[in-house]
Structures are given as structure tokens and as C-alpha cells.
Amino acid sequence: MTGISTLSLPRQVYAKCRQTSDPKLRKGKALMKRRSLLILCGSLWGISAAVVSQGVCIPPAIKTHAVQGYVFWKSDGKPMPGMRIELLTFDQRMTKLADTQPGPSGFFEISYPGPGRYWLRAKNDQIPGLTVEVRVEGKASPKGKQDYIHFLLSVDPQKYCWGSSVNLIRSDQSDAESKRVQ
């Protein structure tokens, strides 16, 4: 279990994780104990590595009526080439339900998935990306308004969520049509 920071795990747990290499834990009930410890330590290592390496990045959930919006670089406000937007199930498996690539203006749209909770991920092979919980409500937006999920992505390792953010912008439908055309 190299690479685990003793600061991120309680000392007793760290000591138990080190015991998994003990040759006495290779027979009978001891083997079951060893397997349980390996699973526990592997889980804790994954959690602690994520927490230590990037901090806990959980943006607030977004309530929306449509899965559409824009993806931009935070530094210059320009669309990000090579992005993928994925809609995933809201469970541990995070099964991909749909995905799309934003257009030249940074606009993306995924067909209405039905009301419920989902994960929405903006990702690229060259940056960490960002995943947010999306709560899709009924199909109808508030009268005369359109919902947009606005991703601003960054790669600053010193900041929370690498400096990235995601917001819901609600605008007039006339504004919405002009934004799609740009």
C-alpha cells in the first residue's frame, strides 16, 4: 500500500492496511480477513488518493428542464474544442445514457431524458473535466424562459474543482434562439 498518505487515513486503518502483506494472513479465516482488509484498504486508498490529489470536488446540484448549455474555457471565455458531454445514470455504475459533442459555439444539447436525477459530465482527454448532479424536472420551463447549463472549465490545480464551475442560466427564449445561431 505504497502511496497512501498517513495524513489522509487514521493511523489504525493505515496499520491494518500494512498487515495485508503479513504471511500469517494466507490461510482459512485469516485469508478472509486479508481479503476484507484488501477491499477496505483499496477503497480507502482510492478515496484518499482522490481527496489528496484534487480535493473533494462536488459542485452543487442543478435543477433544470432541459439538458443543454455551453462549455467554455474560464480563462478566455472561448468554446473548448474536443469536449464530450455525457449524461449518466445517477448511481454507482454511472452508465452512459447519452453523449454529444458541443458545436463551434460551445453549445450542446441532449434530448430530454425524462424527469429524474442524472450525472452530467463535461470531459476532454487533456483536462480533468467536471461532473455535476442534474435534477431534470418536467419538460416545460417557466413561462418564456429557457434553461442552460453553463460549464466554465479551468486547469488550476491550486483551486477548488481545478478552478472550474458549473451554473444554471435561465434566459428568455428569444435570447436562446440568438445564442444557438452564433
Backbone torsions as a table, in degrees:
resi	resn	phi	psi	omega
1	MET	NA	51.9	177.0
2	THR	-74.5	154.1	177.7
3	GLY	93.4	-7.1	178.1
4	ILE	-85.4	129.6	177.0
5	SER	-81.0	128.6	178.2
6	THR	-67.1	-17.1	176.9
7	LEU	-73.2	-27.4	-175.6
8	SER	-91.3	-13.4	178.0
9	LEU	-123.0	143.4	174.3
10	PRO	-59.7	147.3	-175.4
11	ARG	-59.0	-37.4	-179.7
12	GLN	-64.0	-40.7	179.9
13	VAL	-68.1	-42.3	179.0
14	TYR	-60.0	-42.2	179.2
15	ALA	-63.5	-40.7	178.5
16	LYS	-64.5	-39.3	179.1
17	CYS	-63.3	-36.4	178.7
18	ARG	-69.1	-26.5	-179.5
19	GLN	-66.8	-19.4	-176.1
20	THR	-61.9	-17.3	177.6
21	SER	-89.4	-1.6	-179.3
22	ASP	-66.6	124.1	-179.1
23	PRO	-62.7	-21.5	179.4
24	LYS	-67.6	-17.7	-177.6
25	LEU	-94.4	37.5	-176.7
26	ARG	-117.9	8.2	-177.1
27	LYS	-134.4	143.5	171.0
28	GLY	49.4	-128.2	-178.7
29	LYS	-62.8	-31.9	179.4
30	ALA	-63.8	-34.6	178.3
31	LEU	-65.4	-40.6	176.9
32	MET	-62.6	-42.1	178.2
33	LYS	-61.7	-41.5	-179.9
34	ARG	-63.3	-44.0	179.5
35	ARG	-63.3	-43.0	178.4
36	SER	-61.1	-43.2	178.5
37	LEU	-63.9	-40.2	179.2
38	LEU	-63.2	-41.3	178.5
39	ILE	-65.1	-47.0	179.7
40	LEU	-60.2	-48.0	-176.9
41	CYS	-67.5	-38.6	177.2
42	GLY	-62.1	-41.8	178.1
43	SER	-64.5	-46.8	-179.1
44	LEU	-65.4	-36.9	178.5
45	TRP	-63.0	-44.3	178.9
46	GLY	-60.9	-43.7	179.1
47	ILE	-66.8	-47.4	-176.5
48	SER	-66.9	-35.9	179.2
49	ALA	-64.3	-41.3	179.1
50	ALA	-66.0	-43.5	-178.2
51	VAL	-66.1	-43.9	-178.2
52	VAL	-69.5	-41.9	-173.6
53	SER	-76.3	-32.6	-174.9
54	GLN	-134.4	1.8	-173.9
55	GLY	72.3	166.5	177.9
56	VAL	-83.8	119.9	-176.8
57	CYS	-114.4	96.0	178.7
58	ILE	-128.5	93.9	177.8
59	PRO	-66.6	154.5	178.8
60	PRO	-62.6	148.7	179.3
61	ALA	-63.6	151.5	-179.8
62	ILE	-115.4	128.6	174.2
63	LYS	-99.1	125.2	-175.1
64	THR	-145.6	169.0	176.0
65	HIS	-109.1	-11.4	-178.3
66	ALA	-146.0	145.0	177.5
67	VAL	-98.4	84.7	180.0
68	GLN	-153.1	161.2	179.0
69	GLY	164.3	-151.8	-175.0
70	TYR	-135.5	153.0	174.5
71	VAL	-127.1	123.4	-178.5
72	PHE	-134.1	157.4	167.2
73	TRP	-72.1	135.4	179.0
74	LYS	-69.6	-34.0	-174.2
75	SER	-67.3	-40.3	-176.6
76	ASP	-124.7	-2.7	178.0
77	GLY	73.0	12.4	-179.7
78	LYS	-92.4	153.4	176.3
79	PRO	-60.3	150.2	-178.8
80	MET	-98.0	118.5	176.9
81	PRO	-72.1	150.4	175.2
82	GLY	77.1	14.2	-179.5
83	MET	-80.6	152.8	171.2
84	ARG	-126.2	138.4	174.6
85	ILE	-114.4	125.3	-177.9
86	GLU	-121.3	137.7	172.5
87	LEU	-104.3	123.5	-173.8
88	LEU	-122.4	156.0	176.2
89	THR	-66.1	151.1	-179.2
90	PHE	-92.4	69.9	175.7
91	ASP	-151.6	-175.8	-177.1
92	GLN	-67.6	-28.7	-178.4
93	ARG	-73.8	-29.1	-178.6
94	MET	49.6	53.6	-179.9
95	THR	-68.3	134.1	-179.4
96	LYS	-72.5	124.2	177.4
97	LEU	-97.3	-36.2	-179.1
98	ALA	-159.7	157.3	173.1
99	ASP	-151.3	159.3	-179.5
100	THR	-154.3	166.7	176.1
101	GLN	-116.8	129.3	179.2
102	PRO	-61.8	150.4	177.3
103	GLY	-76.5	-174.8	-178.2
104	PRO	-61.2	-25.6	179.1
105	SER	-84.6	-4.3	-177.1
106	GLY	91.8	-2.0	-177.1
107	PHE	-77.6	137.4	173.9
108	PHE	-131.6	155.9	177.0
109	GLU	-151.9	132.9	175.5
110	ILE	-119.1	134.1	-176.9
111	SER	-57.7	151.1	-175.3
112	TYR	-54.1	118.2	-176.2
113	PRO	-87.0	-5.6	-173.5
114	GLY	98.2	157.1	-178.8
115	PRO	-64.3	145.8	178.6
116	GLY	150.9	-174.4	179.7
117	ARG	-104.8	136.2	-178.2
118	TYR	-141.2	166.0	167.4
119	TRP	-103.2	138.4	174.3
120	LEU	-120.7	123.7	-174.9
121	ARG	-119.5	128.6	170.4
122	ALA	-104.2	120.9	-175.3
123	LYS	-142.0	161.3	-179.7
124	ASN	-152.8	149.6	-179.1
125	ASP	-65.8	-19.0	-172.9
126	GLN	-104.6	-7.6	179.7
127	ILE	-134.1	162.1	-178.7
128	PRO	-62.6	-32.5	-177.6
129	GLY	78.5	-171.7	-175.9
130	LEU	-154.9	136.4	177.8
131	THR	-119.7	135.8	-177.6
132	VAL	-135.9	146.8	173.8
133	GLU	-76.5	131.6	178.5
134	VAL	-119.5	126.4	176.5
135	ARG	-105.9	102.7	-178.4
136	VAL	-84.2	122.9	178.6
137	GLU	-96.9	-166.7	180.0
138	GLY	-51.6	161.5	-175.6
139	LYS	-65.4	-31.1	-175.1
140	ALA	-81.7	126.8	174.7
141	SER	-79.6	164.2	172.0
142	PRO	-54.9	147.5	-172.0
143	LYS	-47.2	122.7	176.1
144	GLY	72.1	9.9	-177.8
145	LYS	-115.2	156.4	177.3
146	GLN	-131.0	135.8	179.8
147	ASP	-92.1	137.3	175.1
148	TYR	-132.9	132.7	173.7
149	ILE	-93.5	123.2	-171.5
150	HIS	-114.8	106.4	176.8
151	PHE	-91.9	127.7	170.3
152	LEU	-116.3	109.4	-173.8
153	LEU	-104.3	145.8	-178.2
154	SER	-144.2	172.2	178.3
155	VAL	-133.7	42.1	179.4
156	ASP	-92.4	104.5	-175.7
157	PRO	-67.1	-12.8	-179.2
158	GLN	-84.4	-9.1	-175.1
159	LYS	-111.8	156.4	177.1
160	TYR	-56.6	132.7	-177.8
161	CYS	55.0	33.1	180.0
162	TRP	60.7	20.5	-177.7
163	GLY	85.2	0.6	-179.6
164	SER	-83.0	158.0	176.8
165	SER	-149.1	163.4	176.5
166	VAL	-141.8	134.8	-177.6
167	ASN	-137.8	160.9	171.9
168	LEU	-101.4	129.0	176.6
169	ILE	-116.6	127.0	178.4
170	ARG	-110.4	120.2	-176.8
171	SER	-132.3	168.2	177.4
172	ASP	-65.0	150.0	-179.5
173	GLN	-65.4	-30.2	177.1
174	SER	-65.0	-38.1	174.3
175	ASP	-64.1	-38.9	-177.6
176	ALA	-61.9	-44.3	-179.7
177	GLU	-64.5	-39.6	179.7
178	SER	-68.6	-33.4	179.5
179	LYS	-68.8	-37.6	-179.2
180	ARG	-65.4	-34.8	-176.4
181	VAL	-71.9	-33.2	-176.0
182	GLN	-61.3	NA	NA
